[in-house]
Amino acid sequence: MLQKLEAIFDGTSLQPEEPLNLATGTRVRIIIESVLSTEVKPLKTFLQTAQSLKLQGEP
């Protein structure tokens, strides 16, 4: 049986993001593939961030 799922590594073990359809004690083979975020936002400069706040008053 083949199941594809995503999990998060908590520093000690992998935590699946959804329940597994496995009986307790089932031996499995795990192949690790790092998943990169699909949405990469460009970093803003300090000036861009400050301007986006639209603060009013004297500088």
Buried (B, 14 or more C-beta within 10 A) or exposed (E): EEEEEEBEEEEEEEEEEEEEEEEEEEEEEEEEEEEEEEEEEEEEEEEEEEEEEEEEEEE
